[in-house]
Amino acid sequence: MSTLPPETVRRIEDAAALITTGTPNPTNEQVRQHLGGGSLSHISPVMRAFRASRREQRAEQAQLLTLARGDGKVRK
């Protein structure tokens, strides 16, 4: 896989972030449609990284909530 220009990565991430306001897990196809086109071979790796980053953020938030409660139990 070739390295994508930072502007391309930013546009894909921005599109995914906008879509997440209405859909918690945007698909590669939704991002492509939002961008008005694009190659899934470019969108897919950026979206994998985007999803991994979001999972890490959610895990960190859950950990902080657990620490804030002080009981060590995760509540939903």
C-alpha positions, 0 to 999 in steps of 0.5 A, spaced: 500 500 500 502 506 498 502 512 503 496 517 502 497 524 502 495 527 509 490 531 505 487 525 503 487 522 510 484 528 513 478 528 508 477 521 509 477 522 517 473 528 517 467 525 512 467 519 517 467 523 523 461 527 520 457 521 519 458 518 526 454 524 528 448 520 525 451 513 525 455 510 530 459 505 525 460 508 518 461 504 513 467 505 507 461 505 502 458 511 506 464 515 507 465 514 499 459 516 498 460 522 502 466 524 499 463 524 492 467 518 490 474 515 491 477 508 492 476 503 497 483 501 497 485 508 499 478 509 504 479 502 507 486 503 511 484 510 513 477 507 516 481 501 520 485 506 523 479 511 524 475 505 528 481 503 532 482 510 534 475 510 536 475 504 540 481 506 544 478 513 546 472 509 548 476 504 552 480 510 555 473 514 557 470 507 560 477 507 564 476 514 566 469 513 568 471 507 573 476 511 576 472 517 577 467 512 581 472 509 585 469 502 585 473 499 580 466 497 577 464 498 570 457 501 569 453 502 563 
